[in-house]
Amino acid sequence: MPASQPRSRARDRNNVLNRAEFLSLNQPLKGNQESRSSGRKQSGQAGAAGAQNTNPKERRQSQQLPEEDCMQLNPSFKGIAFNSLLAIDICMSKRLGVCANRASSWGGARSMINLLGITGHGIPWIAGTLICLVKSSTLAGQEVLMNLLLALLLDIMIVAGLQKLAKRKGPYDINPGLLDYLTMDTYAFPAGHASRVAMLSKFFLNHLVLAIPLRILLVLWAFCVGFSRVMIGRHHITDVLSGFVFGYLQFRLVELIWMSSNTCQMLISIW
C-alpha cells in the first residue's frame, strides 16, 4: 500500500486532466491557492500605490484601452460581405487609376482627362446657364433655364452635404483643384461630377428636342466624365456609381418642384 500511494500521486501529477489549466475555476489547486492569494494581495497593493501616483487622464486611458483594442471574433455575414466589397472597390479603383500621377501608365494623358473632367464642373455650367438666361428672349427658354439653374444649385448643395457627412477620401492622395473648392467637392463620396452629368443628361433628354445621335453622345459624355474621375484617382468606382444614382434622384426632385413660367418671370424681374 505505501508503495502504491507515491505511484498514484505521480500518476495524478502526470495526468493532463489534473493540471491547473484543465481544472474548473470553482476548484483551484489547494497548494497554489495560498501563494496565488498572497501574490494577488501584493500585486493589488502595488497596483493601488501605482494608481494613486498616476494621473486621472492616464487612469481613464488605461480603462478604455481594452475596450478600444477588442476585436470582433464573430462578425456577421453582412459585415463580412460589406468589407469584402469595400476591399474589391478599393483594389479595382487603384488599378483603374491609370492617370493618378505623371508616373502612372497613362500619365501623359492626365491633362486630357482633366480637361474632360472640367466639362462636368458646376461653375462652368452655372456661368453658362446665367449667360444663356440673359440672352434668352422666349418664355419657354427662360423657364427651362431657370429650372436648370435651380437643379445645378441643388446639386452642389446636396453633394457637398453628403460629402461632409461621409468624409470618404479617394483611392489616391490627390489634392482637389480650385474649381473643386469653389463647388465644395473636396471628398470622394459621392462623386460630384458623376451626379452633375447624370442630372444634366437626364434633364436635356427630357426637356430638349435632340436627334438620336446627339442623345447617344450625351449619354456617352456622362459616362466618360464619371469614369475619368476614377482614372485620375479622385474617386472610387462606387463613388461614381452612387453619383449617377444621386444625379437621377436630383432630377426627379427638380421635376417635383418644377417652377412655372410665371414664377420664373417673377424671379427674373426681381433679379
Protein Blocks (a to p, Z undefined) as FASTA:
>chain_A
ZZmmmmmmmmmmmpmklpmklpcfklccfklmmmmmmmmmmmmmmmmmmmmmpcfklmmm
mmmmmmmmpccfbdcfklmmmmmmmmmmmmmmmmmmmmlpmklmklmmmmmmmmmmmmmp
mklmmmmmmmmmmmpcbfklmmmmmmmmmmmmmmmmmmmmmmmmnopacfbdcdddfklm
mnopabfbdcfklmmmmmmmmmmmmmcccdfklmmmmmmmmmmmmmmmmmnopacfklmm
mmmmmmmmmmmmmmmmoccfklmmmmmmmZZ
